Amino acid sequence: MGGFVSLVGAGPGNPELLTILAKRRLSEADVVVYDRLVNPALMAPLAAEKIDVGKLPQHHKVSQYQINDLLVEQARKGKRVVRLKSGDPYVFGRGGEEGQYLQQQRVAFEVVPGITSAIAGLGAAGIPITHRDFASSFHVITGHHKADGTQLDWENIAHQEGTLVFLMGMGELGHIAEQLIKNGRASSTPVAVIQWATHWNQRSVKADLGTIETVVETHHIGSPALIVVGNVVSLMDELNPELPLQGLHLLIPFKDPSKLFSKLQDQGAAVNFFKRRTQVPLTFDLPDMLKGGTLVISDQTAFDFFEHRLLDTGYDQRVLSKWRVLALNQAIAGHLKRHGLLVDGYFESDNSLFSEPEIVIGEETALGRFKEVKSQKIATYRAIPVNQTIEVGCFHGIIFPSSASVDDLVSGCRDSQKRQLASMPCFAMGKQVVARCQASGIRNVISVNPSIDAVMPAIQSYFKCRSVI
């Protein structure tokens, strides 16, 4: 069976600016060949093999010819291949060239359009690309020279009406401004430069054609960036979005779907994921379920594996009617409620009264922390650490919803990452999570009530006091 290639647009950066079809193609893919500017949050849910072919300015670690051959090679192995490209594949992304090559090699392919930064990037900075009072047209222009080295048609470009948007032009900013003025554009024409549009580190400046190069140098604005020329730039201050957590880059444990991710994004934060440990189910014997007693559930996954074992043995939740069921925290209680089980209370080792037998279920290693509990411990699964590839230093803070999530991150970090974690603001949702953070060597722990709604104001308050947002 022949393979298939999807040339997919990843959008401008924000992981939620992805089309429904693009999301489905990513979930179906065997291989994802992705660019440098693709947001890592898009990659977190994927089971596919991931191949980085990202290009830096003036440095292509994988040539376009190699990328073309790679797509053909993978497709001919019968694989579903996604070529994931920033923005839209056919807007200065060389997607057209890749499509031509696939066609020549008789490899089936499709194009899944993406939202181009030429439009979305402007909107993210408060600039409408058209406006009835300022611009009735727009033109998107590459900032590079033509392939044969000849210049762009500056006389034609300078006399175009409406908004001019230059992509990949930061290395030529001075030349672009000079040529536009030389060919008839007024030096007072408004100009904006937007760096990392829709990403957490988005920054923008505005000036005019005569001074924009100096302003950009003063503010240390670099690639990747959009250059916008035209009167619509005057609306930037008026329409620039302002959200409570805008400008923050936050790290959370991966979950799909994640209410925490959605809430943080809605408040303006940029959110990325760290990997969870691999969960390996263990073989274990059930206690005498008909006798009853006290069942302490120490984490959500432990219960899921316990429930599967019950069903495999011929029981369902009705067998728990004789058991006093305790949860370690509210998050676990919420998880059980979603599974149709209401807890009888919360476990406190110093004052809980147990009905015998006393059973605690959990992850194999984590159960060792229940030393003060003289009860039977049943490990329903083992968590295997996964190497964390994230750059810890590029985040403003981390949110830990559970003790297990603390272990997930810390167990997979290198020593250098752990040193950065030690002083990073970490928002721990509940007393048990606070204790786990502290035991893991994290010093800057902010205690938050264990609800997503409590997390938002806590983050805003913490960073506002420090003038980060």
KEVEX-331101 format. One record per residue (C-alpha): x, y negated, z. Coordinates in steps of 0.2 Angstrom, whole numbers, plus 5000, padded with zeros to 4 digits. Layout:
N
    X    Y    Z
    X    Y    Z
...
***
This chain:
469
    X    Y    Z
 5000 5000 5000
 5007 4983 4995
 5010 4969 5008
 5002 4952 5008
 5010 4935 5012
 5000 4920 5020
 5008 4903 5018
 5000 4896 5034
 5000 4878 5040
 5004 4876 5058
 4998 4858 5059
 5008 4843 5066
 5013 4850 5083
 4999 4851 5095
 4995 4870 5096
 4976 4867 5096
 4977 4858 5079
 4977 4874 5070
 4963 4880 5059
 4952 4895 5063
 4959 4905 5048
 4977 4901 5053
 4974 4908 5070
 4966 4924 5063
 4980 4927 5051
 4993 4925 5065
 4984 4938 5076
 4984 4950 5061
 5002 4947 5056
 5015 4961 5057
 5029 4948 5054
 5029 4929 5056
 5043 4919 5048
 5042 4902 5056
 5050 4884 5055
 5059 4874 5068
 5045 4862 5071
 5032 4875 5075
 5026 4873 5093
 5032 4889 5103
 5015 4889 5111
 5008 4896 5095
 5020 4910 5096
 5016 4916 5114
 5000 4927 5110
 5008 4936 5095
 5013 4954 5095
 5021 4952 5078
 5040 4952 5074
 5046 4934 5074
 5059 4928 5062
 5066 4910 5065
 5071 4902 5048
 5071 4884 5055
 5081 4871 5046
 5090 4856 5055
 5093 4840 5045
 5109 4843 5034
 5110 4861 5041
 5101 4876 5034
 5105 4891 5044
 5094 4901 5032
 5094 4895 5014
 5077 4893 5004
 5083 4907 4992
 5085 4919 5007
 5068 4914 5014
 5060 4918 4997
 5069 4935 4997
 5064 4939 5015
 5046 4936 5011
 5046 4948 4996
 5056 4961 5006
 5044 4961 5021
 5029 4961 5009
 5036 4976 4999
 5037 4986 5015
 5018 4985 5016
 5018 4972 5030
 5006 4957 5033
 5018 4942 5033
 5014 4925 5039
 5025 4911 5033
 5022 4898 5046
 5026 4881 5041
 5024 4864 5050
 5010 4853 5044
 5003 4859 5028
 5013 4872 5017
 5011 4861 5001
 5015 4844 5008
 5034 4843 5007
 5036 4860 5014
 5042 4869 4999
 5027 4880 5000
 5024 4878 4982
 5041 4885 4978
 5038 4900 4989
 5021 4903 4981
 5029 4902 4964
 5043 4914 4969
 5030 4926 4976
 5020 4925 4960
 5035 4929 4949
 5039 4944 4960
 5021 4950 4959
 5018 4949 4978
 5000 4945 4983
 4999 4929 4993
 4987 4915 4999
 4988 4898 5006
 4980 4893 5022
 4980 4874 5023
 4986 4865 5039
 4983 4847 5045
 4998 4837 5039
 5007 4825 5051
 5005 4812 5037
 4988 4809 5043
 4987 4817 5061
 5003 4810 5067
 4997 4792 5063
 4980 4796 5072
 4990 4802 5087
 4999 4785 5089
 4983 4775 5086
 4985 4771 5067
 4971 4776 5055
 4978 4780 5038
 4964 4770 5030
 4953 4757 5037
 4940 4746 5027
 4948 4730 5033
 4966 4735 5030
 4969 4749 5018
 4957 4758 5005
 4971 4771 5000
 4986 4779 5006
 5002 4787 4998
 5013 4800 5006
 5031 4799 5000
 5046 4810 5004
 5061 4800 5011
 5074 4811 5002
 5081 4808 4985
 5074 4818 4971
 5082 4835 4968
 5093 4829 4954
 5100 4815 4965
 5091 4801 4956
 5082 4787 4966
 5063 4786 4969
 5053 4774 4958
 5054 4760 4971
 5046 4746 4960
 5031 4757 4958
 5031 4762 4977
 5033 4744 4983
 5018 4738 4973
 5006 4752 4978
 4991 4746 4988
 4986 4753 5005
 4996 4763 5017
 5013 4771 5014
 5019 4786 5024
 5037 4792 5022
 5040 4810 5028
 5058 4816 5032
 5065 4798 5029
 5073 4793 5046
 5091 4796 5038
 5086 4783 5025
 5076 4771 5035
 5087 4756 5031
 5087 4760 5013
 5068 4762 5012
 5065 4745 5021
 5078 4737 5009
 5071 4744 4993
 5053 4740 4998
 5058 4721 5001
 5069 4721 4986
 5055 4727 4975
 5042 4715 4981
 5035 4720 4998
 5035 4705 5011
 5048 4707 5025
 5034 4704 5037
 5025 4719 5032
 5020 4729 5048
 5030 4746 5050
 5028 4759 5063
 5040 4774 5067
 5032 4789 5076
 5044 4802 5083
 5038 4820 5087
 5020 4816 5083
 5007 4826 5093
 5021 4834 5103
 5024 4831 5122
 5039 4819 5118
 5030 4809 5105
 5036 4791 5105
 5032 4776 5093
 5038 4759 5090
 5032 4745 5078
 5040 4730 5070
 5041 4724 5052
 5051 4729 5037
 5065 4716 5041
 5068 4722 5058
 5062 4740 5060
 5079 4748 5058
 5086 4737 5073
 5071 4741 5083
 5073 4760 5080
 5091 4759 5085
 5087 4750 5101
 5074 4763 5106
 5085 4778 5100
 5071 4784 5089
 5077 4799 5078
 5071 4814 5068
 5058 4821 5066
 5048 4805 5063
 5035 4797 5052
 5038 4780 5044
 5021 4770 5041
 5021 4754 5031
 5005 4744 5030
 4993 4733 5039
 4985 4747 5047
 5000 4747 5059
 4992 4732 5067
 4979 4743 5075
 4991 4753 5084
 4990 4745 5101
 4971 4744 5101
 4968 4762 5096
 4982 4771 5104
 4975 4786 5115
 4977 4785 5133
 4974 4801 5144
 4978 4804 5162
 4992 4817 5159
 4998 4810 5143
 5017 4812 5141
 5019 4827 5153
 5026 4843 5147
 5020 4857 5158
 5024 4876 5159
 5011 4889 5164
 5010 4908 5163
 5003 4915 5147
 4985 4920 5147
 4973 4921 5132
 4961 4913 5133
 4967 4901 5147
 4956 4889 5156
 4971 4881 5164
 4979 4878 5147
 4963 4870 5140
 4960 4858 5155
 4978 4852 5155
 4977 4849 5136
 4961 4840 5138
 4969 4828 5150
 4983 4824 5138
 4997 4835 5144
 5007 4846 5132
 5007 4864 5138
 5018 4879 5135
 5019 4896 5141
 5032 4907 5150
 5031 4926 5147
 5022 4938 5159
 5031 4954 5165
 5027 4970 5155
 5014 4980 5165
 5016 4998 5165
 5002 5009 5173
 5008 5022 5186
 5000 5039 5190
 4992 5038 5207
 4980 5048 5218
 4964 5040 5224
 4960 5041 5242
 4944 5050 5248
 4932 5037 5240
 4916 5044 5248
 4923 5042 5265
 4924 5023 5265
 4936 5011 5274
 4945 4995 5270
 4952 4991 5252
 4964 4976 5251
 4966 4970 5233
 4983 4961 5231
 4982 4956 5213
 4970 4956 5198
 4980 4968 5187
 4981 4981 5202
 4962 4981 5203
 4961 4983 5184
 4971 4999 5184
 4963 5005 5200
 4946 5003 5191
 4952 5012 5176
 4957 5027 5187
 4940 5027 5196
 4931 5028 5179
 4943 5042 5173
 4939 5052 5189
 4920 5050 5186
 4917 5035 5198
 4911 5018 5195
 4910 5003 5207
 4895 5010 5216
 4907 5021 5226
 4914 5005 5234
 4898 5002 5243
 4905 5011 5259
 4921 5000 5258
 4925 4984 5265
 4934 4975 5250
 4946 4961 5254
 4955 4950 5242
 4972 4942 5245
 4966 4925 5238
 4952 4916 5229
 4959 4919 5212
 4958 4937 5215
 4940 4936 5222
 4935 4926 5206
 4942 4939 5195
 4933 4953 5205
 4917 4943 5204
 4918 4942 5185
 4919 4961 5186
 4903 4962 5196
 4911 4965 5213
 4909 4953 5227
 4922 4953 5241
 4919 4954 5259
 4932 4942 5264
 4950 4937 5262
 4965 4947 5269
 4975 4939 5283
 4988 4951 5290
 4988 4943 5308
 4969 4943 5311
 4961 4956 5299
 4951 4970 5307
 4952 4985 5297
 4940 5000 5295
 4950 5016 5293
 4957 5021 5281
 4967 5005 5277
 4972 5005 5258
 4982 4991 5250
 4983 4992 5231
 4996 4982 5221
 5011 4981 5210
 5025 4993 5215
 5038 4981 5220
 5026 4968 5228
 5018 4980 5240
 5035 4981 5249
 5031 4963 5255
 5016 4970 5266
 5028 4977 5279
 5017 4971 5293
 5003 4981 5287
 5002 4998 5294
 4992 5006 5280
 4992 5016 5265
 4999 5007 5250
 4995 5012 5232
 5005 5006 5218
 4994 5006 5203
 5007 4998 5191
 5025 4993 5189
 5030 4976 5182
 5045 4975 5171
 5054 4958 5170
 5055 4950 5153
 5069 4938 5148
 5063 4920 5148
 5069 4911 5133
 5062 4894 5137
 5072 4878 5141
 5067 4875 5158
 5075 4858 5158
 5063 4851 5145
 5048 4853 5156
 5041 4840 5169
 5033 4853 5180
 5026 4871 5182
 5009 4877 5188
 5009 4894 5197
 4991 4901 5199
 4997 4917 5208
 5011 4925 5217
 5013 4937 5203
 5016 4922 5191
 5030 4916 5201
 5038 4933 5200
 5035 4934 5182
 5045 4918 5179
 5059 4920 5191
 5062 4939 5188
 5066 4935 5169
 5077 4919 5172
 5095 4918 5170
 5105 4910 5185
 5106 4893 5175
 5087 4893 5173
 5085 4897 5192
 5096 4883 5197
 5084 4871 5186
 5069 4879 5194
 5075 4876 5212
 5072 4857 5211
 5058 4857 5198
 5041 4851 5204
 5030 4867 5205
 5012 4866 5209
 5007 4882 5219
 4988 4886 5220
 4986 4893 5237
 4996 4897 5253
 5002 4914 5247
 5009 4906 5231
 5017 4892 5241
 5026 4906 5252
 5031 4916 5236
 5039 4900 5228
 5049 4896 5243
 5055 4914 5245
 5060 4913 5227
 5072 4898 5230
 5060 4885 5223
 5062 4869 5235
 5050 4856 5227
 5034 4865 5230
 5017 4855 5229
 5003 4865 5238
 4986 4864 5228
 4970 4871 5232
 4967 4887 5222
 4955 4880 5209
 4959 4873 5192
 4949 4857 5195
 4960 4853 5210
 4976 4855 5200
 4973 4840 5188
 4972 4826 5201
 4987 4834 5211
 4998 4833 5195
 4992 4816 5191
 4995 4809 5208
 5012 4817 5209
 5019 4810 5193
 5010 4793 5194
 5019 4790 5210
 5036 4793 5201
 5031 4782 5186
 5032 4797 5174
 5015 4794 5167
***
